[in-house]
């Protein structure tokens, strides 16, 4: 073990991390780290870089070895007299005297440390830049989420509820109209859908597209839940045509009227959704 007395602190701490110091210097550096905050900060940075390098090397070892390289290594081992087939020329190496080696290794260690830390920082920045670019591209090409997507998510949850299907039950209809009109800014009347064999169960207040949204819930003869949802939107002249869409197993028929957007949502297999939407659009 070589002495690092008189060498820069970074070199001494690197040798300390690698277990390359005599016990007398280990004790000296232990005392230094216990008393000197600056030395301890340098030590923590070197330790972090060493751990980062070890993890990177472990990941590199897990990479599959190219088949051509394996074959070349095997062939090179068959006959030591044959020239190597890996594409590397033999390079004569000069032998340094022992005293030269002793004086040279601390400088080499310091240079290697600078290169390693610089490479690690560059690799980190490149990785961050790639991740940022990937996220930008992903967000740029992802389809925009609408209030109907929020409605579909809510419906999947609440349509499966039994005891807690609604916030306000159907027997408090006057309060439902007053409450949801004031909360959403949309004037409406509760549609009577008994002619469609639907029973009114009650209502909830949701948030869809960042806006307060009313949800009126009905149950059909097969125990399926049909919902009418609406929120305030940019005003239109009269009423727009119906727009049909699907969200996996859910069918949706939406339209706008005045300053509000409406949607009827239920099982996509229900053939009566269009008829229900027509009734709602004329009575709500």
C-alpha contacts under 8 A as a table, 3 or more apart, distances in Angstrom:
res1	aa1	res2	aa2	distance
1	X	20	X	5.64
1	X	21	X	5.59
1	X	22	X	5.92
2	X	20	X	7.18
2	X	21	X	6.47
2	X	22	X	7.38
2	X	102	X	7.34
3	X	21	X	6.57
3	X	22	X	7.13
3	X	25	X	7.74
4	X	7	X	5.55
4	X	11	X	7.62
4	X	12	X	5.72
4	X	15	X	7.99
4	X	21	X	7.66
4	X	106	X	7.68
5	X	12	X	7.82
7	X	11	X	6.54
7	X	12	X	6.60
7	X	106	X	7.80
8	X	11	X	5.45
8	X	12	X	6.48
9	X	12	X	5.11
9	X	13	X	6.08
9	X	39	X	7.70
10	X	13	X	5.18
10	X	14	X	6.07
10	X	42	X	7.14
10	X	43	X	7.79
10	X	46	X	7.92
10	X	110	X	7.47
11	X	14	X	5.09
11	X	15	X	6.29
11	X	106	X	6.59
11	X	109	X	6.94
11	X	110	X	5.75
12	X	15	X	5.22
12	X	16	X	6.13
13	X	16	X	4.75
13	X	17	X	6.10
13	X	29	X	7.81
13	X	43	X	6.30
13	X	46	X	7.80
14	X	17	X	5.07
14	X	18	X	6.28
14	X	46	X	7.01
15	X	18	X	5.04
15	X	19	X	6.17
15	X	20	X	5.10
15	X	21	X	6.26
16	X	19	X	5.19
16	X	20	X	6.05
16	X	21	X	5.92
16	X	26	X	6.76
16	X	29	X	7.83
17	X	20	X	7.73
17	X	47	X	7.24
21	X	25	X	6.11
21	X	26	X	6.21
22	X	25	X	5.59
22	X	26	X	6.37
23	X	26	X	4.87
23	X	27	X	6.18
24	X	27	X	5.31
24	X	28	X	6.37
25	X	28	X	4.82
25	X	29	X	6.11
26	X	29	X	5.25
26	X	30	X	6.06
27	X	30	X	5.06
27	X	31	X	6.31
28	X	31	X	5.28
28	X	32	X	6.27
29	X	32	X	4.77
29	X	33	X	6.04
30	X	33	X	5.27
30	X	34	X	6.27
31	X	34	X	5.14
31	X	35	X	6.36
32	X	35	X	5.30
32	X	36	X	5.61
32	X	39	X	7.11
33	X	36	X	5.43
33	X	37	X	7.08
33	X	39	X	5.94
33	X	40	X	5.07
34	X	37	X	7.84
34	X	40	X	7.61
36	X	39	X	5.40
36	X	40	X	6.27
37	X	40	X	5.00
37	X	41	X	6.15
38	X	41	X	5.10
38	X	42	X	6.43
39	X	42	X	5.19
39	X	43	X	6.16
40	X	43	X	4.95
40	X	44	X	6.19
41	X	44	X	5.20
41	X	45	X	6.40
42	X	45	X	5.22
42	X	46	X	6.26
43	X	46	X	5.15
43	X	47	X	6.03
44	X	47	X	5.00
44	X	48	X	6.06
45	X	48	X	5.09
45	X	49	X	6.25
46	X	49	X	5.09
46	X	50	X	6.12
47	X	50	X	5.03
47	X	51	X	6.20
48	X	51	X	5.18
48	X	52	X	6.11
49	X	52	X	5.02
49	X	53	X	6.14
49	X	117	X	6.57
49	X	120	X	7.72
50	X	53	X	5.13
50	X	54	X	6.20
51	X	54	X	5.03
51	X	55	X	6.25
52	X	55	X	5.26
52	X	56	X	6.20
52	X	120	X	7.92
53	X	56	X	5.04
53	X	57	X	6.06
53	X	120	X	7.72
54	X	57	X	5.08
54	X	58	X	6.16
55	X	58	X	5.03
55	X	59	X	6.24
56	X	59	X	5.14
56	X	60	X	6.22
57	X	60	X	4.94
57	X	61	X	6.25
58	X	61	X	5.12
58	X	62	X	6.51
59	X	62	X	5.16
59	X	63	X	6.78
60	X	63	X	5.37
61	X	64	X	7.95
65	X	69	X	7.11
65	X	70	X	7.11
66	X	69	X	5.40
66	X	70	X	6.61
67	X	70	X	5.15
67	X	71	X	6.29
68	X	71	X	5.12
68	X	72	X	6.18
69	X	72	X	5.14
69	X	73	X	6.19
69	X	86	X	7.52
70	X	73	X	5.22
70	X	74	X	6.28
71	X	74	X	5.18
71	X	75	X	6.16
72	X	75	X	5.09
72	X	76	X	6.00
72	X	85	X	6.02
72	X	86	X	6.31
73	X	76	X	5.11
73	X	77	X	6.31
73	X	85	X	7.97
73	X	86	X	7.66
74	X	77	X	5.23
74	X	78	X	6.62
75	X	78	X	5.31
75	X	79	X	7.44
75	X	85	X	7.93
76	X	79	X	6.21
76	X	80	X	6.78
76	X	82	X	7.21
76	X	83	X	7.73
76	X	84	X	5.81
76	X	85	X	6.58
77	X	80	X	6.29
79	X	82	X	5.64
80	X	83	X	7.66
84	X	87	X	7.13
84	X	88	X	7.20
84	X	89	X	7.89
85	X	88	X	7.57
96	X	100	X	6.06
96	X	101	X	6.16
97	X	100	X	5.25
97	X	101	X	6.32
98	X	101	X	5.10
98	X	102	X	6.21
99	X	102	X	5.10
99	X	103	X	6.39
100	X	103	X	5.27
100	X	104	X	5.93
101	X	104	X	4.99
101	X	105	X	6.13
102	X	105	X	6.03
103	X	106	X	6.92
103	X	107	X	7.93
104	X	107	X	5.69
104	X	108	X	6.35
105	X	108	X	4.99
105	X	109	X	5.96
106	X	109	X	4.98
106	X	110	X	6.19
107	X	110	X	5.12
107	X	111	X	6.20
108	X	111	X	5.11
108	X	112	X	6.04
109	X	112	X	5.09
109	X	113	X	6.08
110	X	113	X	5.05
110	X	114	X	6.36
111	X	114	X	5.23
111	X	115	X	6.31
112	X	115	X	5.11
112	X	116	X	6.00
113	X	116	X	5.07
113	X	117	X	6.11
114	X	117	X	5.33
114	X	118	X	6.05
115	X	118	X	5.16
115	X	119	X	5.98
116	X	119	X	5.10
116	X	120	X	6.03
117	X	120	X	5.01
117	X	121	X	6.15
118	X	121	X	5.19
118	X	122	X	6.14
119	X	122	X	5.07
119	X	123	X	6.00
120	X	123	X	5.08
120	X	124	X	6.11
121	X	124	X	5.08
121	X	125	X	6.23
122	X	125	X	5.14
122	X	126	X	6.10
123	X	126	X	5.10
123	X	127	X	6.04
124	X	127	X	5.09
124	X	128	X	6.16
125	X	128	X	5.07
125	X	129	X	6.09
126	X	129	X	5.05
126	X	130	X	6.16
127	X	130	X	5.16
127	X	131	X	6.19
128	X	131	X	5.11
128	X	132	X	6.10
129	X	132	X	5.08
129	X	133	X	6.13
130	X	133	X	5.07
130	X	134	X	6.10
131	X	134	X	5.04
131	X	135	X	6.20
132	X	135	X	5.15
132	X	136	X	6.18
133	X	136	X	5.11
133	X	137	X	6.16
134	X	137	X	5.16
134	X	138	X	6.02
135	X	138	X	4.99
135	X	139	X	6.08
136	X	139	X	5.23
136	X	140	X	5.97
137	X	140	X	4.98
137	X	141	X	6.24
138	X	141	X	5.56
138	X	142	X	5.91
139	X	142	X	5.22
145	X	149	X	6.32
146	X	149	X	5.45
146	X	150	X	7.02
146	X	209	X	6.17
147	X	150	X	5.15
147	X	151	X	6.33
147	X	208	X	4.91
147	X	209	X	4.25
147	X	210	X	7.95
148	X	151	X	4.91
148	X	152	X	6.18
148	X	208	X	7.53
148	X	209	X	7.99
148	X	263	X	7.96
149	X	152	X	5.15
149	X	153	X	6.36
149	X	247	X	7.59
150	X	153	X	5.15
150	X	154	X	6.30
150	X	207	X	7.98
150	X	208	X	5.36
150	X	209	X	6.95
151	X	154	X	5.14
151	X	155	X	6.08
151	X	208	X	6.44
151	X	229	X	7.66
152	X	155	X	5.09
152	X	156	X	6.30
152	X	247	X	6.78
152	X	250	X	7.20
152	X	265	X	7.74
153	X	156	X	5.36
153	X	157	X	6.72
154	X	157	X	5.29
154	X	158	X	6.14
155	X	158	X	5.26
155	X	159	X	5.50
155	X	227	X	7.72
155	X	265	X	7.92
156	X	159	X	5.77
156	X	160	X	6.88
157	X	160	X	5.84
157	X	161	X	7.11
158	X	161	X	5.17
158	X	164	X	7.98
158	X	165	X	5.76
158	X	166	X	7.95
159	X	165	X	6.86
159	X	224	X	7.72
159	X	225	X	5.62
160	X	165	X	7.68
161	X	164	X	5.64
161	X	165	X	4.83
162	X	165	X	5.40
164	X	167	X	7.21
166	X	169	X	6.26
166	X	201	X	7.22
166	X	202	X	5.54
166	X	203	X	5.31
166	X	204	X	5.63
166	X	217	X	7.55
167	X	202	X	7.20
167	X	203	X	5.95
167	X	204	X	5.15
167	X	205	X	7.86
168	X	172	X	6.94
168	X	176	X	6.92
168	X	202	X	5.56
168	X	203	X	5.46
168	X	204	X	6.70
169	X	172	X	6.03
169	X	173	X	7.85
169	X	201	X	6.15
169	X	202	X	4.25
169	X	203	X	6.67
170	X	173	X	5.78
170	X	200	X	6.15
170	X	201	X	5.05
170	X	202	X	4.14
170	X	203	X	7.43
171	X	202	X	7.78
172	X	175	X	5.60
172	X	176	X	6.40
173	X	176	X	4.97
173	X	177	X	6.34
173	X	190	X	7.84
173	X	202	X	7.88
174	X	177	X	5.43
174	X	178	X	6.35
175	X	178	X	5.11
175	X	179	X	5.75
176	X	179	X	5.17
176	X	180	X	5.94
176	X	202	X	7.94
176	X	203	X	6.85
177	X	180	X	5.51
177	X	181	X	5.85
177	X	188	X	7.12
177	X	189	X	6.86
177	X	190	X	7.19
178	X	181	X	5.37
178	X	182	X	6.18
179	X	182	X	5.42
179	X	183	X	6.11
180	X	183	X	4.91
180	X	184	X	5.84
180	X	185	X	7.87
180	X	186	X	7.79
180	X	205	X	7.12
180	X	214	X	6.04
181	X	184	X	5.49
181	X	185	X	5.42
181	X	186	X	5.15
181	X	187	X	5.26
181	X	188	X	6.86
182	X	185	X	5.46
182	X	186	X	7.45
183	X	212	X	6.56
183	X	213	X	7.99
184	X	211	X	7.82
184	X	212	X	5.37
184	X	213	X	6.01
184	X	214	X	6.87
184	X	231	X	5.91
184	X	232	X	6.27
185	X	231	X	7.74
185	X	232	X	6.26
186	X	231	X	6.83
186	X	232	X	6.06
186	X	259	X	7.43
186	X	260	X	6.48
188	X	284	X	5.40
189	X	283	X	7.08
189	X	284	X	4.81
190	X	283	X	7.78
190	X	284	X	5.91
191	X	279	X	7.99
191	X	280	X	6.01
191	X	283	X	5.57
191	X	284	X	5.27
192	X	195	X	7.61
192	X	283	X	7.83
193	X	196	X	5.26
193	X	197	X	6.74
193	X	198	X	5.47
193	X	199	X	7.09
193	X	200	X	7.73
193	X	276	X	7.68
193	X	279	X	7.65
193	X	280	X	7.93
194	X	197	X	4.87
194	X	198	X	5.11
194	X	199	X	6.23
195	X	198	X	7.31
196	X	276	X	6.89
197	X	220	X	6.02
197	X	221	X	6.58
198	X	218	X	5.81
198	X	219	X	5.39
198	X	220	X	4.60
198	X	221	X	7.06
199	X	218	X	5.22
199	X	219	X	5.14
199	X	220	X	6.42
200	X	216	X	7.84
200	X	217	X	6.22
200	X	218	X	4.43
200	X	219	X	6.59
201	X	216	X	7.88
201	X	217	X	5.60
201	X	218	X	5.35
201	X	219	X	6.82
202	X	216	X	6.14
202	X	217	X	5.70
202	X	218	X	7.48
203	X	214	X	7.37
203	X	215	X	5.52
203	X	216	X	4.56
203	X	217	X	5.90
204	X	214	X	6.21
204	X	215	X	5.11
204	X	216	X	6.69
205	X	212	X	6.84
205	X	213	X	5.80
205	X	214	X	4.95
205	X	215	X	6.12
206	X	212	X	5.84
206	X	213	X	4.88
206	X	214	X	6.13
206	X	215	X	6.96
207	X	210	X	5.84
207	X	211	X	5.27
207	X	212	X	4.65
207	X	213	X	5.36
208	X	211	X	5.43
208	X	212	X	6.59
208	X	213	X	6.05
211	X	231	X	6.98
211	X	232	X	7.68
212	X	231	X	6.52
213	X	229	X	6.68
213	X	230	X	5.65
213	X	231	X	4.76
213	X	232	X	7.90
214	X	228	X	7.95
214	X	229	X	5.32
214	X	230	X	5.42
214	X	231	X	6.54
215	X	227	X	6.42
215	X	228	X	5.69
215	X	229	X	4.46
215	X	230	X	6.97
216	X	227	X	5.48
216	X	228	X	5.05
216	X	229	X	6.32
217	X	225	X	6.71
217	X	226	X	5.99
217	X	227	X	4.50
217	X	228	X	6.56
218	X	225	X	5.71
218	X	226	X	5.14
218	X	227	X	6.03
219	X	222	X	7.95
219	X	223	X	5.74
219	X	224	X	5.64
219	X	225	X	4.68
219	X	226	X	6.09
220	X	223	X	5.32
220	X	224	X	5.50
220	X	225	X	6.56
220	X	226	X	7.36
221	X	224	X	7.40
224	X	266	X	7.78
224	X	267	X	7.67
225	X	266	X	6.45
226	X	264	X	7.23
226	X	265	X	5.86
226	X	266	X	4.72
226	X	267	X	7.76
227	X	264	X	5.79
227	X	265	X	5.35
227	X	266	X	6.58
228	X	262	X	7.18
228	X	263	X	5.80
228	X	264	X	4.66
228	X	265	X	6.53
229	X	262	X	5.73
229	X	263	X	5.39
229	X	264	X	6.59
230	X	260	X	6.66
230	X	261	X	5.44
230	X	262	X	4.36
230	X	263	X	6.45
231	X	260	X	5.59
231	X	261	X	5.61
231	X	262	X	6.93
232	X	259	X	5.74
232	X	260	X	4.39
232	X	261	X	6.33
233	X	259	X	5.26
233	X	260	X	4.96
233	X	261	X	6.03
234	X	259	X	5.64
234	X	260	X	7.29
235	X	257	X	7.48
235	X	258	X	5.00
235	X	259	X	4.00
235	X	260	X	6.94
236	X	239	X	7.13
236	X	240	X	7.89
236	X	256	X	7.21
236	X	257	X	6.44
236	X	258	X	5.12
236	X	259	X	6.55
237	X	257	X	7.44
237	X	258	X	6.22
238	X	257	X	5.85
238	X	258	X	6.01
239	X	255	X	7.28
239	X	256	X	5.67
239	X	257	X	4.35
239	X	258	X	6.79
240	X	255	X	5.67
240	X	256	X	5.37
240	X	257	X	6.56
241	X	255	X	6.17
241	X	256	X	7.92
242	X	253	X	6.24
242	X	254	X	5.65
242	X	255	X	5.11
243	X	253	X	5.55
243	X	254	X	5.24
243	X	255	X	6.32
244	X	251	X	7.50
244	X	252	X	5.75
244	X	253	X	4.58
244	X	254	X	6.57
245	X	251	X	6.17
245	X	252	X	5.24
245	X	253	X	6.51
246	X	249	X	7.19
246	X	250	X	5.62
246	X	251	X	4.65
246	X	252	X	5.85
246	X	268	X	7.00
247	X	250	X	5.12
247	X	251	X	6.56
247	X	252	X	7.76
249	X	267	X	6.19
249	X	268	X	5.58
249	X	269	X	7.90
250	X	265	X	6.81
250	X	266	X	5.66
250	X	267	X	4.75
250	X	268	X	4.60
251	X	265	X	5.73
251	X	266	X	5.57
251	X	267	X	5.63
251	X	268	X	3.93
251	X	269	X	7.61
251	X	273	X	7.78
252	X	263	X	6.45
252	X	264	X	5.68
252	X	265	X	4.57
252	X	266	X	6.82
252	X	268	X	7.65
252	X	273	X	7.96
253	X	263	X	5.45
253	X	264	X	5.31
253	X	265	X	6.66
253	X	273	X	7.43
253	X	274	X	7.08
253	X	277	X	6.75
254	X	261	X	7.36
254	X	262	X	5.49
254	X	263	X	4.05
254	X	264	X	6.40
255	X	261	X	5.95
255	X	262	X	5.46
255	X	263	X	6.50
256	X	259	X	7.61
256	X	260	X	5.79
256	X	261	X	4.35
256	X	262	X	6.01
257	X	260	X	5.52
257	X	261	X	6.42
257	X	262	X	7.87
263	X	277	X	7.87
264	X	273	X	7.25
264	X	276	X	7.72
264	X	277	X	6.01
265	X	273	X	7.61
266	X	270	X	7.21
266	X	273	X	7.19
267	X	270	X	5.50
268	X	271	X	7.88
270	X	273	X	6.11
271	X	274	X	7.21
272	X	275	X	5.23
272	X	276	X	6.12
273	X	276	X	5.03
273	X	277	X	6.07
274	X	277	X	5.11
274	X	278	X	6.27
275	X	278	X	5.14
275	X	279	X	6.39
276	X	279	X	5.16
276	X	280	X	6.16
277	X	280	X	5.06
277	X	281	X	5.99
278	X	281	X	5.29
278	X	282	X	6.64
279	X	282	X	5.57
279	X	283	X	6.35
280	X	283	X	5.18
280	X	284	X	5.51
281	X	284	X	6.00
